[in-house]
Amino acid sequence: MKTTFVALALVASLVTANPIVPTATPVPTQFDTRYACEVSTDCAVVNRGNCCGYYPVCANSKAVFTKADACPNGGVSVCGWPEISSCGCMRGLCVAVHSGARGVGPIVDT
């Protein structure tokens, strides 16, 4: 009897709860301007580098990355790199295109 009451109370609270309204993923208001773009032709595959050496990213074609960007504080990296088919501009940021799937930005790239 107690279990049934708890189950009914749980269902009733779910029914009366405020609905979760999905919202769009916000575009960061502050980001590295080396990834900024207005059109896809602003973007290119650029060697950002990492502690292992070569590491391609989609960035503004005029972006300059230094050794300090590649391996800050003499840290370590996972070696290897993604295959980037091409780059595009999405919501003001250069993004990579992998196997026909468009990434969502330089931070999260599918």
N, C-alpha and C positions, 0 to 999 in steps of 0.2 A: 504494500500500500504506500509506504513512504517513498519507494523508488518511483512509483507511478506519479506521485505528487511532484517529486523533483523533476521528472521528465516533462510534465505538463508546465511547470513553472519555467523551465528552460525554454520550451517552445514558445510560451507566451511572451517571454522577454525578447526573444528573437523577432517575433512578429511585430512587437511594438517599438523595437529599437530604431534609431534613425538610420535610414539607408545610407550605404556608402556610395558616394557619387564619384565616378572615376574622373580624374583630371589629367590634362596633358602634362607630359614631362617638361618641367621648366628648363629653359635654356639658361646656362650659367651667365650671370651678369659680369663676372670677372673670369677671364680666361687668358691663356697665353696668346698674345696677338700673332705669334708665328703660325697659328692655325686659322687665322681669320681669312674670310673670303667674301666676295659678293657674288661671283659666278664660278662655275666649275673650272673654267680656264685659269682662275687664280691659283688653283691647287696643283700640286705635283708630288710624285714620290721623291722624298728627300731623305738622305742618310742622317738620322738623328744620332745613331750610334748607341752602344751600350758598353759595358765593361769587357765584353768579348770582341767588340769591334763593330762591324756593319750591322745596322738595324734600321730598316726602312719604315717611314711613316708618311702619311699624307699631311702635308703642311703647305703653307703659302709658298709659292715657287721662289720667293725672295727670302725665305727663312734661312737664318744662319744658326747652326747649333755648334756649341763648343765642346771641348773635352770634358769640361765641368758638367755640362748637361748630360753627356753620355755616361759618365761614371762618377756621380757625386760622392764626395768623401772617400773615394777609393773603394767603394762598395763592390758587391758582386752582382752578377746577372745570370739569368737563364740564357744560355747560348742558343742561337737559332733565330729565325725571323719569319714573319708571316709572308705569304705570297699575296701581293697586292696587284690585282688586275688593273685597276685605274683608281683615280681619285675624283671626288665630286664635292660640291658645296651644299651643305644642308644646314639651314637655320644660321647661316653666318660662320660655320665652321667647316674646315676641310675634313672629309671622311674617306675612308678606304672602301673600295668595292672588292669583295672577295667572292669569287665563283658566282656572280650574279646576285649576291645579297649585299645590300647597302648597309654599312655600319651606321652607328648613331653618333659618332664623334671620336675625337682623339682619346677620350678617357675610356669609353666602352665601345669596342669595335667588334662586331659579329663576323 
